[in-house]
Amino acid sequence: MTNRLTDKLKDLIAGKDGIEVGLAAHNLSTGEEILIHPDLPFHPASTIKVCVMMEVFREARQDRLSLDDQTVVKNEFASIVDGSAYALFAEDDSEKTLYDRIGQPLPIRDLVRLMITVSSNLATNILLEQVSPERTTDFMRELGIDAVIVRRGVEDNKAYRLGLNNSATARGLMQILLRLAKGEVVSPQDSDEMIEILSGQQFNEMIPAQLPADVRVAHKTGWTADYYHEAGIVYPPNGSPFVLAIMTKGFGEEEEANSFVAGLAKTIYEWENDH
């Protein structure tokens, strides 16, 4: 049956000329997977923020930091190329209120929630400076995931021009969330808290958009230029949960990209609940 669903999804993807798509899904009850170009690497955009959250929770569990620690909000960061300073701009960020709090202390826990639920770039860079891209990537390796790489923070343009970019595949994002769904990231308690944070996602135009209103989705979006991605854990009210990651490149219009990803998610959801 999975082959028939895969063929149906491939037909939907084939109808979008010039669009690159990576898709990976895993049913937590049956273990069945749907894989369509799952190892195609993409610029992951903000989906990488899930990895940063995981590393923050790991370091909290190791007592390297506390989620209740106060950290000063700042907007000056060092490029990984040469250490030169760069700053972010509120107009380019999906969350703008944090820029009004520069110089003020804020709990790490609050920064994590801003990074995930409203995709704050500023919160991401503040947190990534504390836990480092290297340790974040190392943790992905410890989880058994090789295809997700965190090299730098947001808007490090010197690094971007040199091709020093973050990278991920649909399979890699699926594997990360699969470990989370199984309670295997840091600890079951920490995994549950991270899932709760992901469930508070405020951008719901992709995976959840065409699903029934009573379906819980713990998810993270990511978009920039012509990349539109989403990865999440879908919890049907009466069915088996499944993990889904969809990555795309080539859409010129945000609305079209959102509708396409939402349509793929709906197709998978309906199939999972009808079979």
C-alpha positions as CSV (number, residue, x, y, z in Angstrom):
1,M,0.0,0.0,0.0
2,T,2.9,2.3,0.7
3,N,4.1,1.9,-2.9
4,R,0.7,3.1,-4.1
5,L,0.8,6.2,-1.9
6,T,4.4,6.9,-3.0
7,D,3.3,6.7,-6.7
8,K,0.4,9.1,-5.9
9,L,2.8,11.6,-4.3
10,K,5.3,11.3,-7.1
11,D,2.5,12.2,-9.6
12,L,1.7,15.3,-7.5
13,I,5.3,16.3,-7.5
14,A,5.8,15.6,-11.2
15,G,3.0,18.1,-11.9
16,K,5.3,20.9,-10.6
17,D,7.9,21.5,-13.4
18,G,11.2,22.9,-12.2
19,I,10.5,22.2,-8.5
20,E,12.9,20.1,-6.5
21,V,11.3,18.1,-3.7
22,G,12.6,15.9,-0.9
23,L,10.1,14.0,1.1
24,A,10.4,11.5,4.0
25,A,7.7,10.1,6.2
26,H,7.6,7.4,8.9
27,N,4.6,5.8,10.6
28,L,5.5,5.3,14.3
29,S,3.2,2.3,14.7
30,T,4.1,0.3,11.6
31,G,7.5,1.6,10.8
32,E,6.5,2.0,7.2
33,E,8.3,4.8,5.4
34,I,7.7,7.0,2.3
35,L,10.8,8.2,0.7
36,I,11.0,10.5,-2.4
37,H,14.4,12.0,-3.1
38,P,15.0,11.8,0.7
39,D,18.8,12.4,0.5
40,L,18.7,15.5,-1.7
41,P,20.5,18.2,0.2
42,F,18.8,21.6,0.7
43,H,19.6,24.8,2.4
44,P,17.5,24.0,5.5
45,A,16.5,27.6,6.4
46,S,14.8,27.7,9.8
47,T,14.2,24.0,10.1
48,I,17.8,23.9,11.5
49,K,16.4,25.7,14.6
50,V,15.1,22.4,15.8
51,C,18.7,21.2,16.1
52,V,19.7,24.3,18.1
53,M,16.8,23.6,20.5
54,M,18.0,20.0,21.0
55,E,21.5,21.1,21.8
56,V,20.3,23.7,24.2
57,F,18.3,21.0,26.0
58,R,21.3,18.6,26.0
59,E,23.6,21.2,27.5
60,A,20.9,22.0,30.1
61,R,20.7,18.4,31.1
62,Q,24.6,18.3,31.3
63,D,24.4,21.4,33.6
64,R,26.4,23.4,31.2
65,L,23.6,25.9,31.3
66,S,20.1,26.2,32.7
67,L,16.9,26.9,30.8
68,D,16.1,29.4,33.5
69,D,19.5,31.2,33.1
70,Q,19.1,34.9,32.2
71,T,21.0,35.9,29.1
72,V,21.3,39.4,27.8
73,V,19.7,40.1,24.4
74,K,22.3,41.3,21.9
75,N,22.5,41.9,18.2
76,E,26.2,41.6,17.4
77,F,27.7,38.3,16.2
78,A,31.0,37.0,14.9
79,S,31.2,35.6,11.3
80,I,32.6,32.1,11.2
81,V,34.9,33.3,8.4
82,D,37.0,35.8,10.1
83,G,35.3,36.8,13.4
84,S,34.1,40.1,12.0
85,A,31.0,41.5,13.6
86,Y,27.6,41.5,11.9
87,A,24.1,42.3,13.0
88,L,20.5,41.2,12.1
89,F,17.7,43.5,10.9
90,A,14.2,43.4,12.4
91,E,12.6,43.9,9.0
92,D,14.2,40.6,7.8
93,D,13.0,38.7,10.9
94,S,9.7,37.0,11.4
95,E,9.8,38.1,15.1
96,K,10.5,41.7,15.7
97,T,9.7,42.5,19.4
98,L,13.0,40.9,20.6
99,Y,14.9,43.8,18.9
100,D,13.2,46.2,21.4
101,R,14.7,44.2,24.3
102,I,18.4,44.5,23.3
103,G,20.5,44.9,26.4
104,Q,17.8,43.3,28.6
105,P,18.1,39.9,30.3
106,L,15.8,37.1,29.1
107,P,15.6,33.4,30.2
108,I,17.1,30.9,27.8
109,R,13.8,29.0,27.9
110,D,12.0,32.1,26.5
111,L,14.5,32.5,23.7
112,V,14.0,28.8,22.7
113,R,10.3,29.3,22.5
114,L,10.7,32.5,20.4
115,M,13.2,30.7,18.1
116,I,10.7,27.8,17.4
117,T,7.2,29.2,17.7
118,V,7.8,32.5,15.8
119,S,11.1,31.5,14.2
120,S,13.1,34.4,15.7
121,N,16.4,34.7,13.9
122,L,17.8,36.9,16.7
123,A,17.0,34.4,19.4
124,T,18.6,31.7,17.2
125,N,21.9,33.5,16.9
126,I,22.0,34.3,20.7
127,L,21.4,30.6,21.5
128,L,23.7,29.3,18.8
129,E,26.5,31.5,20.1
130,Q,26.1,29.8,23.5
131,V,26.0,26.2,22.3
132,S,28.0,26.6,19.1
133,P,27.4,25.1,15.6
134,E,30.0,22.5,16.1
135,R,28.5,21.0,19.3
136,T,25.0,21.2,17.7
137,T,26.2,19.2,14.7
138,D,28.1,16.8,16.9
139,F,24.8,16.1,18.8
140,M,23.1,15.3,15.5
141,R,25.9,12.7,14.8
142,E,25.4,11.2,18.3
143,L,21.7,10.8,17.4
144,G,22.8,8.9,14.3
145,I,22.0,11.6,11.8
146,D,24.8,12.5,9.3
147,A,22.8,14.5,6.8
148,V,22.0,17.5,9.0
149,I,24.9,20.0,9.4
150,V,24.9,23.3,11.4
151,R,27.8,25.5,10.3
152,R,26.7,29.0,11.1
153,G,24.1,31.4,12.5
154,V,21.5,33.4,10.5
155,E,22.6,36.1,8.1
156,D,26.4,35.4,8.3
157,N,26.7,36.7,4.8
158,K,30.5,36.3,4.5
159,A,30.1,32.6,5.2
160,Y,27.1,32.4,2.8
161,R,29.2,33.9,0.0
162,L,31.9,31.2,0.6
163,G,29.4,28.4,0.6
164,L,29.7,27.8,4.3
165,N,26.1,27.0,4.8
166,N,23.9,24.8,6.9
167,S,22.6,21.7,5.1
168,A,19.9,19.1,5.6
169,T,17.9,16.4,3.8
170,A,14.3,15.3,4.2
171,R,15.5,12.0,5.6
172,G,17.7,13.8,8.1
173,L,14.9,16.0,9.4
174,M,12.6,13.1,9.6
175,Q,15.2,11.1,11.6
176,I,15.6,14.0,14.0
177,L,11.9,14.3,14.7
178,L,11.5,10.5,14.8
179,R,14.0,10.3,17.7
180,L,12.1,13.1,19.4
181,A,8.8,11.4,18.9
182,K,10.2,8.3,20.5
183,G,11.4,10.3,23.5
184,E,15.0,9.6,22.7
185,V,16.4,13.1,22.5
186,V,18.2,14.0,25.8
187,S,15.5,12.3,27.9
188,P,11.8,11.4,27.6
189,Q,11.0,14.5,29.8
190,D,13.1,16.8,27.6
191,S,11.7,15.3,24.4
192,D,8.1,15.9,25.7
193,E,8.9,19.5,26.5
194,M,10.5,20.1,23.0
195,I,7.4,18.5,21.4
196,E,5.2,20.9,23.4
197,I,7.3,23.8,22.2
198,L,7.0,22.6,18.5
199,S,3.2,22.2,19.0
200,G,3.1,26.0,19.7
201,Q,4.2,26.8,16.2
202,Q,2.4,29.9,15.0
203,F,3.1,29.4,11.2
204,N,0.6,26.9,10.1
205,E,0.3,27.4,6.4
206,M,2.0,24.2,5.4
207,I,1.6,20.7,7.0
208,P,-1.3,21.6,9.3
209,A,-3.2,23.8,6.9
210,Q,-5.4,21.2,5.2
211,L,-5.6,18.7,8.0
212,P,-8.6,18.4,10.3
213,A,-8.7,21.0,13.1
214,D,-8.4,18.4,15.9
215,V,-5.0,17.1,14.5
216,R,-2.1,18.1,16.7
217,V,1.1,18.9,14.8
218,A,4.4,19.5,16.4
219,H,6.4,21.2,13.6
220,K,8.9,23.7,12.4
221,T,8.8,25.7,9.2
222,G,11.7,27.1,7.2
223,W,11.7,29.4,4.2
224,T,14.1,31.7,2.4
225,A,14.2,32.9,-1.2
226,D,12.9,29.9,-3.2
227,Y,13.2,27.3,-0.4
228,Y,10.1,26.3,1.5
229,H,10.3,23.4,4.0
230,E,8.4,21.9,6.9
231,A,9.0,19.0,9.2
232,G,6.7,17.8,11.9
233,I,5.2,15.1,14.0
234,V,1.5,14.6,13.2
235,Y,-0.8,13.2,15.9
236,P,-4.2,12.1,14.4
237,P,-6.9,12.0,17.2
238,N,-7.7,8.3,16.5
239,G,-4.8,7.1,14.4
240,S,-1.1,6.4,14.5
241,P,1.3,9.3,14.7
242,F,3.7,9.9,11.8
243,V,6.7,12.0,11.2
244,L,6.8,14.0,7.9
245,A,9.5,16.2,6.4
246,I,9.0,18.0,3.1
247,M,11.7,20.2,1.5
248,T,11.3,22.2,-1.7
249,K,13.3,24.5,-4.0
250,G,12.1,26.5,-6.9
251,F,8.8,28.0,-5.9
252,G,8.6,31.7,-6.8
253,E,5.4,32.3,-4.8
254,E,5.0,31.6,-1.1
255,E,1.3,30.9,-1.4
256,E,1.9,28.3,-4.1
257,A,4.6,26.6,-2.1
258,N,2.5,26.5,1.1
259,S,-0.5,25.1,-0.8
260,F,1.7,22.4,-2.4
261,V,3.3,21.2,0.9
262,A,-0.1,21.3,2.6
263,G,-1.6,19.2,-0.2
264,L,1.2,16.6,0.1
265,A,0.6,16.4,3.9
266,K,-3.1,16.1,3.4
267,T,-2.6,13.2,0.9
268,I,-0.4,11.3,3.4
269,Y,-2.7,12.0,6.3
270,E,-5.8,10.8,4.5
271,W,-4.0,7.7,3.3
272,E,-2.7,6.9,6.8
273,N,-6.2,7.2,8.2
274,D,-8.0,5.3,5.5
275,H,-5.7,2.3,5.3
